[in-house]
Amino acid sequence: MKAVRTITAAVFLSVISPVTWAGGLYQPSSKNPEARKLIEQAWALQKSDYTTDIFKQCVAWMEQADGLDPDNPSLLTDLSRYYWQYGDSLPKQTPEQRKQLVELFTRGRDLADKSLKIRETPDGHYWYAVNRAASLEFSSIFSRAAAFPSLYSHTRYVLEHDPDYDYGAPGRLWAEILSRVPRKVVEIAGEKYVEEAMREIDRSISREPRFLDNYNYKTRFMHRYFENREEALRLLDTELKMNPNALPDEITPNKFAQRNAHQLWKTITGKEYPEK
């Protein structure tokens, strides 16, 4: 078992005396007033909660906005994000459910690809990588391993041009990829991806410890890939003791993250938090 780094004391000091280093998502702009109204509706709705119905409605509104303002790269990228969020909220137990997910993630990937052909941006690269990785989850081991270099190239672009994008999103992406693939994929692709994922998810937490979903991503990485139950529970305990309102612009995602943290705790322990 490889040595696993833990959150340093500096992170906890940051929690006590926070300084915002990393930024959130970018709201797309549009010169079309009707498209702009639809964008604002979607963003306002998502601030209310994170649910499947909300993501589905946001996809519908943003598709309408895209029809009113085609070839707008920032709009295309945001629509790509909503497709991933909608798909990621759906069940995936049956072949029919998985087929639907692949269709949604492929649509998201194609939208990000279209945005990149108009203008290259960090968020375009990021949501292309996210949707492509998600669309391959049910593919063969060799297909997933073959995709690693391309996915890595897209996330390197983000790290080189906007390393703090969405509170360290590249770290979340690679932690999640490695949490979901069989170990054989890593054996084929190479251990460097594990080292990169650990470095970047640690950096994400360190740069903005008040953005709580990063703890969930590292928890899954620790528990599923490293089989480190103790570290996974320590991360969840840290997150669940934090105030979701501490990062004012991200209260809704923080509350959603803590709901997921409670479920992760129960999945790992079989008990409700804080029992082990």
C-alpha positions as CSV (number, residue, x, y, z in Angstrom):
1,M,0.0,0.0,0.0
2,K,1.4,3.3,-1.0
3,A,1.8,6.0,1.6
4,V,-1.2,8.4,1.6
5,R,-0.7,12.0,2.3
6,T,-3.2,13.6,4.7
7,I,-4.6,17.2,5.0
8,T,-1.9,19.3,6.6
9,A,-2.3,21.6,9.5
10,A,-2.2,24.5,7.1
11,V,-5.5,23.4,5.7
12,F,-7.2,23.5,9.1
13,L,-5.7,26.9,9.8
14,S,-7.2,28.0,6.5
15,V,-10.6,26.8,7.7
16,I,-10.3,28.9,10.8
17,S,-9.0,32.0,8.9
18,P,-10.1,31.4,5.3
19,V,-8.7,33.2,2.4
20,T,-10.4,32.6,-1.0
21,W,-7.8,31.5,-3.6
22,A,-9.8,29.5,-6.0
23,G,-12.9,30.5,-8.0
24,G,-16.1,28.9,-9.0
25,L,-17.8,28.3,-12.4
26,Y,-18.1,31.0,-15.0
27,Q,-21.6,32.1,-16.0
28,P,-21.9,32.3,-19.7
29,S,-22.7,35.6,-21.4
30,S,-25.0,36.3,-24.4
31,K,-25.9,39.3,-26.5
32,N,-29.3,37.8,-27.1
33,P,-31.7,39.0,-24.4
34,E,-33.9,35.9,-24.5
35,A,-30.9,33.6,-24.3
36,R,-29.5,35.6,-21.5
37,K,-32.8,35.3,-19.6
38,L,-32.7,31.5,-20.0
39,I,-29.1,31.4,-18.7
40,E,-30.1,33.4,-15.7
41,Q,-33.1,31.2,-15.0
42,A,-30.9,28.1,-15.1
43,W,-28.3,29.6,-12.8
44,A,-30.9,30.8,-10.3
45,L,-32.7,27.5,-10.3
46,Q,-29.5,25.6,-9.6
47,K,-28.7,27.9,-6.6
48,S,-31.9,26.5,-5.0
49,D,-30.8,22.9,-4.8
50,Y,-29.0,20.1,-6.7
51,T,-31.6,17.5,-7.9
52,T,-32.2,15.4,-11.0
53,D,-35.3,17.5,-11.8
54,I,-33.4,20.7,-11.5
55,F,-30.6,19.5,-13.7
56,K,-33.1,18.3,-16.3
57,Q,-34.8,21.7,-16.4
58,C,-31.5,23.5,-16.7
59,V,-30.6,21.3,-19.7
60,A,-33.9,22.2,-21.3
61,W,-33.5,25.9,-20.7
62,M,-29.9,26.0,-21.9
63,E,-30.8,24.0,-25.0
64,Q,-33.3,26.7,-25.8
65,A,-30.6,29.4,-25.2
66,D,-28.3,27.6,-27.5
67,G,-31.0,27.6,-30.2
68,L,-31.3,31.4,-29.8
69,D,-27.6,32.1,-29.6
70,P,-25.8,29.3,-31.6
71,D,-22.0,29.0,-31.7
72,N,-21.6,30.8,-28.3
73,P,-18.7,28.9,-26.8
74,S,-19.4,29.9,-23.2
75,L,-23.0,28.8,-23.5
76,L,-22.0,25.5,-25.2
77,T,-19.5,24.8,-22.4
78,D,-22.1,25.4,-19.7
79,L,-24.6,23.3,-21.5
80,S,-22.0,20.5,-21.6
81,R,-21.7,20.9,-17.8
82,Y,-25.4,20.6,-17.2
83,Y,-25.5,17.4,-19.3
84,W,-22.9,15.8,-17.1
85,Q,-24.6,17.0,-13.9
86,Y,-28.0,15.6,-15.1
87,G,-26.5,12.3,-16.2
88,D,-24.4,11.9,-13.0
89,S,-27.6,12.3,-11.0
90,L,-29.4,9.4,-12.7
91,P,-29.3,5.6,-11.8
92,K,-27.0,3.3,-13.8
93,Q,-28.0,-0.2,-12.7
94,T,-29.7,-1.5,-15.9
95,P,-28.4,-1.7,-19.5
96,E,-31.2,0.8,-20.5
97,Q,-30.1,3.3,-17.9
98,R,-26.5,3.0,-18.9
99,K,-27.4,3.5,-22.5
100,Q,-29.2,6.7,-21.6
101,L,-26.2,7.9,-19.6
102,V,-23.8,7.3,-22.5
103,E,-26.1,9.3,-24.8
104,L,-26.2,12.2,-22.3
105,F,-22.5,12.2,-21.8
106,T,-21.8,11.9,-25.5
107,R,-24.0,14.9,-26.1
108,G,-22.1,16.8,-23.4
109,R,-18.8,15.8,-24.9
110,D,-19.8,16.9,-28.4
111,L,-21.0,20.3,-27.1
112,A,-17.7,20.9,-25.3
113,D,-15.9,19.8,-28.5
114,K,-17.9,22.3,-30.5
115,S,-17.0,25.1,-28.1
116,L,-13.3,24.3,-28.3
117,K,-13.4,24.5,-32.1
118,I,-14.8,28.0,-31.8
119,R,-12.5,29.1,-28.9
120,E,-10.1,27.2,-26.8
121,T,-10.8,27.7,-23.1
122,P,-10.0,25.9,-19.8
123,D,-13.6,25.1,-19.0
124,G,-14.2,23.8,-22.6
125,H,-11.3,21.4,-22.1
126,Y,-12.5,20.4,-18.6
127,W,-16.0,19.6,-19.5
128,Y,-14.9,17.7,-22.6
129,A,-12.7,15.5,-20.4
130,V,-15.4,15.0,-17.8
131,N,-18.1,14.0,-20.3
132,R,-15.7,11.8,-22.3
133,A,-14.5,10.0,-19.1
134,A,-18.1,9.5,-18.0
135,S,-19.2,8.2,-21.4
136,L,-16.5,5.5,-21.2
137,E,-17.4,4.2,-17.7
138,F,-19.1,1.1,-19.1
139,S,-16.6,0.5,-21.8
140,S,-13.9,-2.2,-21.9
141,I,-10.7,-1.9,-19.8
142,F,-8.6,-1.3,-22.8
143,S,-10.9,1.4,-24.1
144,R,-10.6,3.3,-20.8
145,A,-6.9,2.8,-20.5
146,A,-6.4,4.1,-24.1
147,A,-8.4,7.3,-23.2
148,F,-6.1,8.2,-20.3
149,P,-3.5,10.2,-22.4
150,S,-6.2,12.3,-24.1
151,L,-8.0,13.0,-20.9
152,Y,-4.7,13.9,-19.3
153,S,-3.9,16.3,-22.1
154,H,-7.2,18.1,-21.6
155,T,-6.8,18.5,-17.9
156,R,-3.1,19.6,-18.3
157,Y,-4.5,22.5,-20.4
158,V,-6.8,23.5,-17.5
159,L,-3.9,23.3,-15.0
160,E,-1.7,25.4,-17.2
161,H,-4.2,28.1,-17.9
162,D,-6.6,28.2,-14.9
163,P,-5.4,25.8,-12.2
164,D,-8.0,26.9,-9.7
165,Y,-10.9,26.4,-12.1
166,D,-14.0,25.5,-10.1
167,Y,-12.1,25.1,-6.9
168,G,-9.5,22.7,-8.3
169,A,-11.8,20.7,-10.6
170,P,-8.9,18.7,-12.3
171,G,-8.1,17.1,-9.0
172,R,-11.7,16.0,-8.6
173,L,-11.8,14.6,-12.1
174,W,-8.7,12.3,-11.8
175,A,-9.6,11.2,-8.2
176,E,-13.0,10.1,-9.5
177,I,-11.7,8.4,-12.7
178,L,-9.4,6.3,-10.5
179,S,-12.1,5.6,-8.1
180,R,-14.3,4.1,-10.8
181,V,-11.9,2.1,-13.0
182,P,-10.6,-1.4,-12.3
183,R,-6.9,-1.5,-11.2
184,K,-6.1,-3.2,-14.4
185,V,-6.7,0.1,-16.2
186,V,-4.1,1.8,-14.1
187,E,-1.6,-1.1,-14.7
188,I,-2.0,-0.5,-18.4
189,A,-2.1,3.3,-18.4
190,G,0.6,3.9,-15.8
191,E,1.0,4.8,-12.1
192,K,1.8,8.5,-12.9
193,Y,-2.0,9.2,-13.1
194,V,-2.3,8.1,-9.5
195,E,0.4,10.4,-8.3
196,E,-1.1,13.3,-10.3
197,A,-4.6,12.6,-8.9
198,M,-3.3,12.6,-5.3
199,R,-1.3,15.8,-5.8
200,E,-4.1,17.7,-7.5
201,I,-6.9,16.7,-5.1
202,D,-4.7,17.6,-2.1
203,R,-4.0,20.9,-3.8
204,S,-7.7,21.5,-4.4
205,I,-8.5,21.0,-0.7
206,S,-5.5,23.1,0.4
207,R,-6.3,26.0,-1.9
208,E,-10.0,26.3,-0.8
209,P,-10.8,24.0,2.1
210,R,-14.3,25.5,2.4
211,F,-15.4,23.9,-0.9
212,L,-16.7,20.7,0.6
213,D,-17.2,18.4,-2.4
214,N,-13.4,18.1,-2.8
215,Y,-13.4,16.0,0.5
216,N,-16.0,13.6,-1.0
217,Y,-13.9,13.1,-4.1
218,K,-10.8,12.4,-2.0
219,T,-12.9,10.1,0.3
220,R,-13.9,7.9,-2.7
221,F,-10.4,7.9,-4.0
222,M,-9.0,6.8,-0.6
223,H,-11.7,4.2,0.0
224,R,-12.1,2.6,-3.4
225,Y,-8.6,2.9,-4.9
226,F,-6.4,2.7,-1.8
227,E,-8.8,0.8,0.4
228,N,-8.0,3.2,3.2
229,R,-11.1,3.2,5.4
230,E,-9.5,5.2,8.2
231,E,-8.5,8.1,6.0
232,A,-11.8,8.1,4.1
233,L,-13.7,8.4,7.4
234,R,-11.3,11.1,8.7
235,L,-12.0,13.2,5.6
236,L,-15.7,12.8,5.9
237,D,-15.6,13.7,9.6
238,T,-13.7,16.8,8.8
239,E,-16.2,17.8,6.1
240,L,-19.3,17.1,8.2
241,K,-18.0,19.3,11.0
242,M,-17.6,22.3,8.7
243,N,-20.1,25.1,8.2
244,P,-21.5,24.9,4.6
245,N,-22.2,28.6,4.7
246,A,-18.5,29.4,5.2
247,L,-18.1,29.9,1.4
248,P,-21.0,32.2,0.7
249,D,-21.1,31.8,-3.1
250,E,-21.2,28.0,-2.8
251,I,-23.8,27.3,-0.1
252,T,-26.0,25.0,-2.2
253,P,-23.2,22.8,-3.5
254,N,-21.7,22.6,0.0
255,K,-25.0,21.4,1.4
256,F,-25.4,18.9,-1.4
257,A,-21.8,17.8,-0.7
258,Q,-22.6,17.2,3.0
259,R,-25.7,15.2,2.0
260,N,-23.5,13.0,-0.1
261,A,-20.9,12.8,2.8
262,H,-23.6,11.4,5.1
263,Q,-24.4,8.8,2.5
264,L,-20.7,7.9,1.9
265,W,-20.3,7.5,5.7
266,K,-23.2,5.1,5.8
267,T,-21.9,3.2,2.7
268,I,-18.5,2.7,4.3
269,T,-19.6,2.0,7.9
270,G,-23.2,0.7,7.5
271,K,-24.1,3.2,10.2
272,E,-25.3,6.8,10.4
273,Y,-22.7,9.5,11.1
274,P,-20.9,9.8,13.5
275,E,-21.1,6.1,14.5
276,K,-18.4,3.8,13.1
